[in-house]
Amino acid sequence: MYQNCPIYIPILLALAAFGYIYNRWVESLEKKGHDRGYMSLIVSAGCAVTLVGTAFIVGLKPVLWALVCFAASGIPMIIGSISRYCRARTHQRQECLDHDSNTIRR
């Protein structure tokens, strides 16, 4: 494990740099409201990058198993998150239409 220590350092630094830059990007999305309905995908993308870095340290096979496990637990959450967002948007649109039609009737 320690014989590969020199390779750990640049990988961990690269992942830390990615985390910093990715956080700044997500922050800009949040400020503009562009993250709504997509946060589960944003989190999944960040996890995928972490798994790539991990593959360089522990090897591809364990990371592929981790990817399978993340997919098994994460895909239902991604689908649920997007579905909830779509339902909320549909509800908002319907409320706007109802409000507009009530305004017109007055």
GUFI-489549 format. One record per residue: residue in three letters; chain; x, y, z of N, C-alpha, C, O in turn. Coordinates in Angstrom, 1 decimal, m for minus. Last residue first. Example, Ala and Ser with C-alpha at 12.3 -4.5 7.8 and 13.67 -1.06 7.14 Angstrom:
<nodes>
{res: SER	chain: A	neast: 12.8	nnorth: m2.2	nup: 7.1	caeast: 13.7	canorth: m1.1	caup: 7.1	ceast: 12.9	cnorth: 0.0	cup: 7.9	oeast: 13.4	onorth: 1.1	oup: 8.0}
{res: ALA	chain: A	neast: 13.2	nnorth: m5.7	nup: 7.8	caeast: 12.3	canorth: m4.5	caup: 7.8	ceast: 13.2	cnorth: m3.3	cup: 7.8	oeast: 14.2	onorth: m3.3	oup: 8.5}
</nodes>
This chain:
<nodes>
{res: ARG	chain: A	neast: m62.7	nnorth: 37.7	nup: m13.8	caeast: m63.1	canorth: 38.9	caup: m12.9	ceast: m63.4	cnorth: 40.0	cup: m13.8	oeast: m63.8	onorth: 41.1	oup: m13.4}
{res: ARG	chain: A	neast: m61.7	nnorth: 35.9	nup: m15.5	caeast: m63.1	canorth: 35.8	caup: m15.3	ceast: m63.6	cnorth: 37.1	cup: m14.5	oeast: m64.8	onorth: 37.4	oup: m14.5}
{res: ILE	chain: A	neast: m58.9	nnorth: 36.4	nup: m15.4	caeast: m59.7	canorth: 36.8	caup: m16.7	ceast: m61.2	cnorth: 36.8	cup: m16.4	oeast: m61.9	onorth: 37.7	oup: m17.0}
{res: THR	chain: A	neast: m58.3	nnorth: 35.3	nup: m13.0	caeast: m58.1	canorth: 36.8	caup: m13.2	ceast: m58.9	cnorth: 37.2	cup: m14.4	oeast: m59.5	onorth: 38.3	oup: m14.4}
{res: ASN	chain: A	neast: m58.8	nnorth: 32.6	nup: m13.4	caeast: m59.6	canorth: 33.3	caup: m12.4	ceast: m59.5	cnorth: 34.8	cup: m12.6	oeast: m60.5	onorth: 35.6	oup: m12.4}
{res: SER	chain: A	neast: m56.8	nnorth: 32.1	nup: m15.3	caeast: m58.2	canorth: 32.0	caup: m15.7	ceast: m59.1	cnorth: 32.6	cup: m14.7	oeast: m60.1	onorth: 33.2	oup: m15.1}
{res: ASP	chain: A	neast: m54.5	nnorth: 32.6	nup: m13.8	caeast: m54.7	canorth: 33.4	caup: m14.9	ceast: m56.2	cnorth: 33.3	cup: m15.4	oeast: m56.8	onorth: 34.3	oup: m15.7}
{res: HIS	chain: A	neast: m54.7	nnorth: 30.5	nup: m11.8	caeast: m54.7	canorth: 31.9	caup: m11.4	ceast: m55.1	cnorth: 32.8	cup: m12.6	oeast: m55.8	onorth: 33.8	oup: m12.4}
{res: ASP	chain: A	neast: m54.6	nnorth: 28.3	nup: m13.5	caeast: m55.8	canorth: 28.5	caup: m12.7	ceast: m55.9	cnorth: 30.0	cup: m12.3	oeast: m56.9	onorth: 30.6	oup: m12.3}
{res: LEU	chain: A	neast: m52.0	nnorth: 28.6	nup: m14.5	caeast: m53.1	canorth: 28.6	caup: m15.4	ceast: m54.4	cnorth: 28.9	cup: m14.7	oeast: m55.3	onorth: 29.6	oup: m15.1}
{res: CYS	chain: A	neast: m50.5	nnorth: 28.4	nup: m12.1	caeast: m50.5	canorth: 29.7	caup: m12.9	ceast: m51.7	cnorth: 29.7	cup: m13.9	oeast: m52.3	onorth: 30.8	oup: m14.0}
{res: GLU	chain: A	neast: m51.2	nnorth: 25.8	nup: m11.4	caeast: m51.6	canorth: 26.9	caup: m10.5	ceast: m51.5	cnorth: 28.2	cup: m11.3	oeast: m52.4	onorth: 29.1	oup: m11.1}
{res: GLN	chain: A	neast: m49.9	nnorth: 24.5	nup: m13.5	caeast: m51.4	canorth: 24.4	caup: m13.3	ceast: m51.9	cnorth: 25.5	cup: m12.4	oeast: m52.9	onorth: 26.1	oup: m12.7}
{res: ARG	chain: A	neast: m47.3	nnorth: 25.0	nup: m13.0	caeast: m47.9	canorth: 25.5	caup: m14.2	ceast: m49.4	cnorth: 25.5	cup: m14.1	oeast: m50.1	onorth: 26.4	oup: m14.6}
{res: GLN	chain: A	neast: m47.0	nnorth: 23.7	nup: m10.5	caeast: m46.8	canorth: 25.2	caup: m10.6	ceast: m47.5	cnorth: 25.7	cup: m11.9	oeast: m48.1	onorth: 26.8	oup: m11.8}
{res: HIS	chain: A	neast: m47.4	nnorth: 21.1	nup: m11.4	caeast: m48.3	canorth: 21.7	caup: m10.4	ceast: m48.2	cnorth: 23.2	cup: m10.4	oeast: m49.2	onorth: 23.9	oup: m10.4}
{res: THR	chain: A	neast: m45.2	nnorth: 20.7	nup: m13.0	caeast: m46.5	canorth: 20.6	caup: m13.6	ceast: m47.6	cnorth: 21.3	cup: m12.7	oeast: m48.5	onorth: 21.9	oup: m13.1}
{res: ARG	chain: A	neast: m43.2	nnorth: 21.0	nup: m11.1	caeast: m43.3	canorth: 22.0	caup: m12.2	ceast: m44.7	cnorth: 21.9	cup: m12.9	oeast: m45.2	onorth: 23.0	oup: m13.2}
{res: ALA	chain: A	neast: m43.7	nnorth: 18.8	nup: m9.6	caeast: m43.7	canorth: 20.1	caup: m9.0	ceast: m43.9	cnorth: 21.2	cup: m10.0	oeast: m44.7	onorth: 22.1	oup: m9.9}
{res: ARG	chain: A	neast: m43.2	nnorth: 16.7	nup: m11.4	caeast: m44.5	canorth: 16.9	caup: m10.8	ceast: m44.7	cnorth: 18.3	cup: m10.2	oeast: m45.7	onorth: 18.9	oup: m10.4}
{res: CYS	chain: A	neast: m40.4	nnorth: 17.2	nup: m11.9	caeast: m41.4	canorth: 17.3	caup: m13.0	ceast: m42.8	cnorth: 17.5	cup: m12.5	oeast: m43.6	onorth: 18.3	oup: m13.0}
{res: TYR	chain: A	neast: m39.4	nnorth: 16.6	nup: m9.3	caeast: m39.2	canorth: 17.9	caup: m9.9	ceast: m40.3	cnorth: 18.2	cup: m11.0	oeast: m40.9	onorth: 19.2	oup: m11.1}
{res: ARG	chain: A	neast: m40.1	nnorth: 13.9	nup: m9.1	caeast: m40.6	canorth: 14.9	caup: m8.1	ceast: m40.5	cnorth: 16.3	cup: m8.7	oeast: m41.5	onorth: 17.1	oup: m8.6}
{res: SER	chain: A	neast: m38.5	nnorth: 12.9	nup: m11.2	caeast: m40.0	canorth: 12.8	caup: m11.2	ceast: m40.6	cnorth: 13.8	cup: m10.3	oeast: m41.6	onorth: 14.4	oup: m10.6}
{res: ILE	chain: A	neast: m35.9	nnorth: 13.4	nup: m10.3	caeast: m36.4	canorth: 14.0	caup: m11.5	ceast: m37.9	cnorth: 14.0	cup: m11.6	oeast: m38.5	onorth: 15.0	oup: m12.0}
{res: SER	chain: A	neast: m36.0	nnorth: 11.8	nup: m8.0	caeast: m35.7	canorth: 13.2	caup: m7.9	ceast: m36.2	cnorth: 14.0	cup: m9.1	oeast: m36.9	onorth: 15.0	oup: m9.0}
{res: GLY	chain: A	neast: m36.4	nnorth: 9.2	nup: m9.0	caeast: m37.4	canorth: 9.8	caup: m8.1	ceast: m37.2	cnorth: 11.3	cup: m8.0	oeast: m38.2	onorth: 12.1	oup: m8.0}
{res: ILE	chain: A	neast: m34.1	nnorth: 8.8	nup: m10.5	caeast: m35.4	canorth: 8.8	caup: m11.2	ceast: m36.5	cnorth: 9.5	cup: m10.3	oeast: m37.3	onorth: 10.3	oup: m10.8}
{res: ILE	chain: A	neast: m32.2	nnorth: 9.0	nup: m8.5	caeast: m32.2	canorth: 9.9	caup: m9.6	ceast: m33.5	cnorth: 10.0	cup: m10.3	oeast: m34.0	onorth: 11.1	oup: m10.6}
{res: MET	chain: A	neast: m33.0	nnorth: 6.8	nup: m6.8	caeast: m33.0	canorth: 8.2	caup: m6.3	ceast: m33.0	cnorth: 9.2	cup: m7.4	oeast: m33.7	onorth: 10.2	oup: m7.4}
{res: PRO	chain: A	neast: m32.6	nnorth: 4.6	nup: m8.5	caeast: m34.0	canorth: 4.9	caup: m8.0	ceast: m34.1	cnorth: 6.4	cup: m7.5	oeast: m35.1	onorth: 7.0	oup: m7.7}
{res: ILE	chain: A	neast: m29.8	nnorth: 4.9	nup: m8.8	caeast: m30.7	canorth: 5.1	caup: m10.0	ceast: m32.1	cnorth: 5.4	cup: m9.5	oeast: m32.8	onorth: 6.3	oup: m10.1}
{res: GLY	chain: A	neast: m28.4	nnorth: 4.3	nup: m6.4	caeast: m28.6	canorth: 5.7	caup: m6.9	ceast: m29.6	cnorth: 5.9	cup: m8.0	oeast: m30.3	onorth: 6.9	oup: m8.0}
{res: SER	chain: A	neast: m28.2	nnorth: 1.6	nup: m5.9	caeast: m28.8	canorth: 2.5	caup: m4.8	ceast: m29.1	cnorth: 3.8	cup: m5.4	oeast: m30.1	onorth: 4.5	oup: m4.9}
{res: ALA	chain: A	neast: m27.0	nnorth: 0.7	nup: m8.3	caeast: m28.2	canorth: 0.0	caup: m7.7	ceast: m28.9	cnorth: 0.9	cup: m6.7	oeast: m30.1	onorth: 0.9	oup: m6.6}
{res: ALA	chain: A	neast: m24.9	nnorth: 2.4	nup: m8.6	caeast: m26.0	canorth: 2.4	caup: m9.6	ceast: m27.2	cnorth: 1.8	cup: m9.0	oeast: m28.3	onorth: 2.3	oup: m9.1}
{res: PHE	chain: A	neast: m23.3	nnorth: 1.7	nup: m6.4	caeast: m23.8	canorth: 3.1	caup: m6.5	ceast: m25.0	cnorth: 3.1	cup: m7.5	oeast: m26.0	onorth: 3.8	oup: m7.2}
{res: CYS	chain: A	neast: m22.7	nnorth: m1.0	nup: m7.3	caeast: m23.4	canorth: m0.7	caup: m6.0	ceast: m24.0	cnorth: 0.7	cup: m6.0	oeast: m25.2	onorth: 0.9	oup: m5.6}
{res: VAL	chain: A	neast: m21.3	nnorth: m0.5	nup: m9.6	caeast: m22.5	canorth: m1.3	caup: m9.7	ceast: m23.4	cnorth: m1.0	cup: m8.4	oeast: m24.6	onorth: m0.9	oup: m8.5}
{res: LEU	chain: A	neast: m19.1	nnorth: 0.9	nup: m8.5	caeast: m20.0	canorth: 1.6	caup: m9.4	ceast: m21.3	cnorth: 0.9	cup: m9.6	oeast: m22.4	onorth: 1.5	oup: m9.6}
{res: ALA	chain: A	neast: m17.9	nnorth: m1.1	nup: m7.0	caeast: m18.5	canorth: 0.1	caup: m6.3	ceast: m19.5	cnorth: 0.8	cup: m7.2	oeast: m20.5	onorth: 1.3	oup: m6.7}
{res: TRP	chain: A	neast: m17.1	nnorth: m2.7	nup: m9.1	caeast: m18.1	canorth: m3.2	caup: m8.1	ceast: m18.7	cnorth: m2.1	cup: m7.3	oeast: m20.0	onorth: m2.1	oup: m7.1}
{res: LEU	chain: A	neast: m15.3	nnorth: m0.9	nup: m10.2	caeast: m16.4	canorth: m1.4	caup: m11.0	ceast: m17.5	cnorth: m1.9	cup: m10.1	oeast: m18.7	onorth: m1.7	oup: m10.3}
{res: VAL	chain: A	neast: m13.4	nnorth: m0.8	nup: m8.1	caeast: m14.2	canorth: 0.4	caup: m8.5	ceast: m15.4	cnorth: 0.0	cup: m9.3	oeast: m16.5	onorth: 0.6	oup: m9.2}
{res: PRO	chain: A	neast: m12.3	nnorth: m3.4	nup: m8.1	caeast: m13.1	canorth: m2.9	caup: m6.9	ceast: m14.0	cnorth: m1.7	cup: m7.3	oeast: m15.1	onorth: m1.6	oup: m6.7}
{res: LYS	chain: A	neast: m11.2	nnorth: m3.3	nup: m10.8	caeast: m12.2	canorth: m4.3	caup: m10.4	ceast: m13.0	cnorth: m3.8	cup: m9.2	oeast: m14.2	onorth: m3.8	oup: m9.2}
{res: LEU	chain: A	neast: m9.2	nnorth: m1.3	nup: m10.9	caeast: m10.4	canorth: m1.1	caup: m11.7	ceast: m11.5	cnorth: m2.1	cup: m11.1	oeast: m12.7	onorth: m1.6	oup: m11.0}
{res: GLY	chain: A	neast: m7.4	nnorth: 0.0	nup: m8.0	caeast: m7.6	canorth: m0.9	caup: m9.2	ceast: m9.0	cnorth: m0.8	cup: m9.7	oeast: m9.9	onorth: m0.3	oup: m9.1}
{res: VAL	chain: A	neast: m6.9	nnorth: 1.8	nup: m6.0	caeast: m7.2	canorth: 0.4	caup: m5.6	ceast: m7.4	cnorth: m0.5	cup: m6.8	oeast: m7.5	onorth: m1.7	oup: m6.6}
{res: ILE	chain: A	neast: m6.0	nnorth: 4.1	nup: m7.5	caeast: m5.4	canorth: 3.7	caup: m6.2	ceast: m5.6	cnorth: 2.3	cup: m5.9	oeast: m4.7	onorth: 1.5	oup: m5.5}
{res: PHE	chain: A	neast: m7.4	nnorth: 4.5	nup: m9.7	caeast: m6.0	canorth: 4.6	caup: m9.9	ceast: m5.3	cnorth: 4.1	cup: m8.6	oeast: m4.1	onorth: 3.8	oup: m8.6}
{res: ALA	chain: A	neast: m10.0	nnorth: 4.4	nup: m8.7	caeast: m9.5	canorth: 3.3	caup: m9.6	ceast: m8.0	cnorth: 3.3	cup: m9.7	oeast: m7.4	onorth: 2.3	oup: m9.8}
{res: THR	chain: A	neast: m10.3	nnorth: 6.9	nup: m7.5	caeast: m10.1	canorth: 5.7	caup: m6.7	ceast: m9.6	cnorth: 4.5	cup: m7.5	oeast: m8.8	onorth: 3.7	oup: m7.0}
{res: GLY	chain: A	neast: m10.8	nnorth: 8.5	nup: m9.8	caeast: m9.6	canorth: 8.7	caup: m9.0	ceast: m9.3	cnorth: 7.5	cup: m8.1	oeast: m8.1	onorth: 7.1	oup: m8.0}
{res: VAL	chain: A	neast: m13.3	nnorth: 7.4	nup: m10.4	caeast: m12.2	canorth: 7.4	caup: m11.4	ceast: m10.8	cnorth: 7.5	cup: m10.6	oeast: m9.9	onorth: 6.8	oup: m10.9}
{res: LEU	chain: A	neast: m14.8	nnorth: 8.0	nup: m8.2	caeast: m14.5	canorth: 6.6	caup: m8.5	ceast: m13.4	cnorth: 6.5	cup: m9.5	oeast: m12.6	onorth: 5.6	oup: m9.4}
{res: THR	chain: A	neast: m14.9	nnorth: 10.8	nup: m8.5	caeast: m14.2	canorth: 10.2	caup: m7.3	ceast: m13.9	cnorth: 8.8	cup: m7.6	oeast: m12.8	onorth: 8.3	oup: m7.2}
{res: VAL	chain: A	neast: m16.5	nnorth: 10.9	nup: m10.8	caeast: m15.2	canorth: 11.4	caup: m10.8	ceast: m14.3	cnorth: 10.9	cup: m9.7	oeast: m13.2	onorth: 10.5	oup: m9.8}
{res: ALA	chain: A	neast: m18.9	nnorth: 9.9	nup: m9.7	caeast: m18.2	canorth: 9.2	caup: m10.8	ceast: m16.8	cnorth: 9.6	cup: m10.9	oeast: m15.9	onorth: 8.8	oup: m11.1}
{res: CYS	chain: A	neast: m19.6	nnorth: 11.8	nup: m7.8	caeast: m19.2	canorth: 10.5	caup: m7.3	ceast: m18.4	cnorth: 9.7	cup: m8.4	oeast: m17.5	onorth: 9.0	oup: m8.1}
{res: GLY	chain: A	neast: m20.3	nnorth: 13.9	nup: m9.6	caeast: m19.2	canorth: 14.1	caup: m8.7	ceast: m18.7	cnorth: 12.7	cup: m8.1	oeast: m17.5	onorth: 12.5	oup: m8.0}
{res: ALA	chain: A	neast: m22.5	nnorth: 12.7	nup: m10.9	caeast: m21.3	canorth: 13.0	caup: m11.7	ceast: m20.1	cnorth: 13.2	cup: m10.8	oeast: m19.0	onorth: 12.8	oup: m11.1}
{res: SER	chain: A	neast: m24.2	nnorth: 12.5	nup: m8.7	caeast: m23.8	canorth: 11.3	caup: m9.3	ceast: m22.5	cnorth: 11.6	cup: m10.2	oeast: m21.6	onorth: 10.7	oup: m10.2}
{res: VAL	chain: A	neast: m24.7	nnorth: 15.2	nup: m8.2	caeast: m24.1	canorth: 14.4	caup: m7.2	ceast: m23.5	cnorth: 13.2	cup: m7.8	oeast: m22.4	onorth: 12.8	oup: m7.5}
{res: ILE	chain: A	neast: m26.1	nnorth: 15.8	nup: m10.6	caeast: m24.9	canorth: 16.5	caup: m10.3	ceast: m24.1	cnorth: 15.8	cup: m9.2	oeast: m22.8	onorth: 15.6	oup: m9.3}
{res: LEU	chain: A	neast: m28.3	nnorth: 14.2	nup: m10.3	caeast: m27.4	canorth: 13.9	caup: m11.4	ceast: m26.0	cnorth: 14.6	cup: m11.2	oeast: m25.0	onorth: 14.1	oup: m11.5}
{res: SER	chain: A	neast: m29.5	nnorth: 15.4	nup: m8.2	caeast: m29.1	canorth: 14.0	caup: m8.1	ceast: m28.1	cnorth: 13.6	cup: m9.2	oeast: m27.2	onorth: 12.8	oup: m9.0}
{res: MET	chain: A	neast: m30.1	nnorth: 17.9	nup: m9.2	caeast: m29.1	canorth: 17.8	caup: m8.1	ceast: m28.6	cnorth: 16.3	cup: m8.0	oeast: m27.4	onorth: 16.1	oup: m7.8}
{res: TYR	chain: A	neast: m32.1	nnorth: 18.6	nup: m10.9	caeast: m30.9	canorth: 17.9	caup: m11.5	ceast: m29.8	cnorth: 17.6	cup: m10.4	oeast: m28.8	onorth: 17.1	oup: m10.8}
{res: GLY	chain: A	neast: m34.0	nnorth: 20.1	nup: m9.9	caeast: m34.4	canorth: 18.9	caup: m10.6	ceast: m33.3	cnorth: 18.1	cup: m11.1	oeast: m33.5	onorth: 17.0	oup: m11.6}
{res: ARG	chain: A	neast: m32.1	nnorth: 23.0	nup: m10.0	caeast: m33.4	canorth: 22.4	caup: m9.6	ceast: m33.8	cnorth: 21.2	cup: m10.5	oeast: m33.9	onorth: 21.4	oup: m11.7}
{res: ASP	chain: A	neast: m30.0	nnorth: 24.3	nup: m11.0	caeast: m29.7	canorth: 23.0	caup: m10.4	ceast: m31.0	cnorth: 22.2	cup: m10.0	oeast: m31.0	onorth: 21.0	oup: m9.8}
{res: HIS	chain: A	neast: m30.5	nnorth: 26.8	nup: m11.8	caeast: m30.4	canorth: 25.8	caup: m12.8	ceast: m30.1	cnorth: 24.4	cup: m12.3	oeast: m30.1	onorth: 23.4	oup: m13.0}
{res: GLY	chain: A	neast: m30.6	nnorth: 29.0	nup: m10.3	caeast: m31.7	canorth: 28.1	caup: m10.2	ceast: m31.7	cnorth: 27.0	cup: m11.2	oeast: m32.7	onorth: 26.3	oup: m11.4}
{res: LYS	chain: A	neast: m28.4	nnorth: 30.6	nup: m10.1	caeast: m29.3	canorth: 30.9	caup: m11.2	ceast: m30.5	cnorth: 30.0	cup: m11.2	oeast: m31.4	onorth: 30.1	oup: m12.1}
{res: LYS	chain: A	neast: m27.2	nnorth: 29.6	nup: m7.8	caeast: m27.6	canorth: 31.0	caup: m7.9	ceast: m28.5	cnorth: 31.3	cup: m9.0	oeast: m29.4	onorth: 32.2	oup: m8.8}
{res: GLU	chain: A	neast: m26.7	nnorth: 26.9	nup: m8.7	caeast: m27.7	canorth: 27.2	caup: m7.7	ceast: m28.2	cnorth: 28.6	cup: m7.7	oeast: m29.4	onorth: 28.9	oup: m7.5}
{res: LEU	chain: A	neast: m24.7	nnorth: 27.3	nup: m10.6	caeast: m26.0	canorth: 26.7	caup: m11.0	ceast: m27.1	cnorth: 27.1	cup: m10.0	oeast: m28.2	onorth: 27.4	oup: m10.4}
{res: SER	chain: A	neast: m22.7	nnorth: 28.2	nup: m8.9	caeast: m23.2	canorth: 29.1	caup: m9.9	ceast: m24.5	cnorth: 28.6	cup: m10.5	oeast: m25.4	onorth: 29.4	oup: m10.8}
{res: GLU	chain: A	neast: m22.3	nnorth: 25.9	nup: m7.3	caeast: m22.8	canorth: 27.2	caup: m6.7	ceast: m23.4	cnorth: 28.1	cup: m7.7	oeast: m24.4	onorth: 28.8	oup: m7.5}
{res: VAL	chain: A	neast: m21.3	nnorth: 24.2	nup: m9.2	caeast: m22.6	canorth: 23.9	caup: m8.7	ceast: m23.2	cnorth: 25.2	cup: m8.0	oeast: m24.4	onorth: 25.4	oup: m8.1}
{res: TRP	chain: A	neast: m18.8	nnorth: 25.5	nup: m9.6	caeast: m19.7	canorth: 25.4	caup: m10.7	ceast: m21.2	cnorth: 25.1	cup: m10.2	oeast: m22.1	onorth: 25.7	oup: m10.7}
{res: ARG	chain: A	neast: m17.7	nnorth: 25.3	nup: m7.1	caeast: m17.9	canorth: 26.6	caup: m7.6	ceast: m18.9	cnorth: 26.6	cup: m8.8	oeast: m19.8	onorth: 27.4	oup: m8.9}
{res: ASN	chain: A	neast: m17.5	nnorth: 22.5	nup: m7.0	caeast: m18.3	canorth: 23.2	caup: m6.0	ceast: m18.6	cnorth: 24.6	cup: m6.5	oeast: m19.8	onorth: 25.1	oup: m6.4}
{res: TYR	chain: A	neast: m15.6	nnorth: 22.0	nup: m9.0	caeast: m17.0	canorth: 21.5	caup: m9.1	ceast: m18.0	cnorth: 22.2	cup: m8.2	oeast: m19.1	onorth: 22.5	oup: m8.6}
{res: ILE	chain: A	neast: m13.4	nnorth: 23.1	nup: m7.8	caeast: m13.9	canorth: 23.7	caup: m9.1	ceast: m15.4	cnorth: 23.3	cup: m9.3	oeast: m16.2	onorth: 24.1	oup: m9.7}
{res: TYR	chain: A	neast: m13.1	nnorth: 21.4	nup: m5.5	caeast: m13.2	canorth: 22.9	caup: m5.4	ceast: m13.8	cnorth: 23.5	cup: m6.6	oeast: m14.8	onorth: 24.3	oup: m6.5}
{res: GLY	chain: A	neast: m12.9	nnorth: 18.9	nup: m6.7	caeast: m14.0	canorth: 19.2	caup: m5.7	ceast: m14.2	cnorth: 20.7	cup: m5.6	oeast: m15.3	onorth: 21.2	oup: m5.5}
{res: PHE	chain: A	neast: m10.6	nnorth: 19.1	nup: m8.2	caeast: m11.9	canorth: 18.9	caup: m8.9	ceast: m13.0	cnorth: 19.3	cup: m8.0	oeast: m14.0	onorth: 20.0	oup: m8.4}
{res: ALA	chain: A	neast: m8.8	nnorth: 19.4	nup: m6.1	caeast: m9.0	canorth: 20.5	caup: m7.1	ceast: m10.3	cnorth: 20.4	cup: m7.8	oeast: m11.0	onorth: 21.4	oup: m8.0}
{res: ALA	chain: A	neast: m9.1	nnorth: 16.9	nup: m5.0	caeast: m9.4	canorth: 18.1	caup: m4.2	ceast: m9.6	cnorth: 19.3	cup: m5.1	oeast: m10.5	onorth: 20.1	oup: m4.9}
{res: LEU	chain: A	neast: m8.2	nnorth: 15.3	nup: m7.1	caeast: m9.6	canorth: 15.2	caup: m6.7	ceast: m10.0	cnorth: 16.4	cup: m5.8	oeast: m11.1	onorth: 16.9	oup: m5.9}
{res: ALA	chain: A	neast: m5.5	nnorth: 16.2	nup: m7.2	caeast: m6.4	canorth: 16.4	caup: m8.4	ceast: m7.9	cnorth: 16.3	cup: m8.0	oeast: m8.7	onorth: 17.1	oup: m8.4}
{res: LEU	chain: A	neast: m4.7	nnorth: 15.3	nup: m4.7	caeast: m4.7	canorth: 16.7	caup: m5.0	ceast: m5.6	cnorth: 17.0	cup: m6.2	oeast: m6.3	onorth: 18.0	oup: m6.2}
{res: LEU	chain: A	neast: m5.0	nnorth: 12.5	nup: m5.1	caeast: m5.8	canorth: 13.2	caup: m4.0	ceast: m5.8	cnorth: 14.7	cup: m4.3	oeast: m6.8	onorth: 15.4	oup: m4.1}
{res: ILE	chain: A	neast: m3.1	nnorth: 12.2	nup: m7.1	caeast: m4.5	canorth: 11.8	caup: m7.3	ceast: m5.4	cnorth: 12.5	cup: m6.3	oeast: m6.4	onorth: 13.1	oup: m6.7}
{res: PRO	chain: A	neast: m0.7	nnorth: 13.0	nup: m6.0	caeast: m1.3	canorth: 13.8	caup: m7.1	ceast: m2.7	cnorth: 13.4	cup: m7.3	oeast: m3.5	onorth: 14.3	oup: m7.8}
{res: ILE	chain: A	neast: m0.6	nnorth: 11.0	nup: m3.8	caeast: m0.6	canorth: 12.5	caup: m3.5	ceast: m1.2	cnorth: 13.2	cup: m4.7	oeast: m2.1	onorth: 14.0	oup: m4.5}
{res: TYR	chain: A	neast: m0.5	nnorth: 8.5	nup: m4.8	caeast: m1.7	canorth: 8.9	caup: m4.1	ceast: m1.8	cnorth: 10.4	cup: m4.0	oeast: m2.8	onorth: 11.0	oup: m4.1}
{res: ILE	chain: A	neast: 2.0	nnorth: 8.1	nup: m5.8	caeast: 1.0	canorth: 8.3	caup: m6.8	ceast: m0.3	cnorth: 8.8	cup: m6.1	oeast: m1.2	onorth: 9.4	oup: m6.7}
{res: PRO	chain: A	neast: 3.6	nnorth: 7.7	nup: m3.5	caeast: 3.8	canorth: 8.9	caup: m4.3	ceast: 2.7	cnorth: 9.2	cup: m5.3	oeast: 2.4	onorth: 10.3	oup: m5.7}
{res: CYS	chain: A	neast: 2.6	nnorth: 5.2	nup: m2.5	caeast: 2.3	canorth: 6.5	caup: m1.8	ceast: 2.5	cnorth: 7.7	cup: m2.7	oeast: 1.7	onorth: 8.6	oup: m2.7}
{res: ASN	chain: A	neast: 3.1	nnorth: 2.7	nup: m3.2	caeast: 2.4	canorth: 3.5	caup: m4.2	ceast: 2.1	cnorth: 4.9	cup: m3.6	oeast: 1.4	onorth: 5.7	oup: m4.3}
{res: GLN	chain: A	neast: 4.0	nnorth: 1.6	nup: m0.8	caeast: 4.9	canorth: 1.7	caup: m1.9	ceast: 4.4	cnorth: 2.5	cup: m3.1	oeast: 5.1	onorth: 3.1	oup: m3.8}
{res: TYR	chain: A	neast: 1.9	nnorth: 1.3	nup: 0.9	caeast: 2.7	canorth: 2.5	caup: 1.0	ceast: 3.7	cnorth: 2.6	cup: m0.1	oeast: 4.3	onorth: 3.7	oup: m0.3}
{res: MET	chain: A	neast: 0.8	nnorth: m1.2	nup: 0.0	caeast: 0.0	canorth: 0.0	caup: 0.0	ceast: 0.9	cnorth: 1.3	cup: 0.0	oeast: 0.6	onorth: 2.2	oup: m0.8}
</nodes>
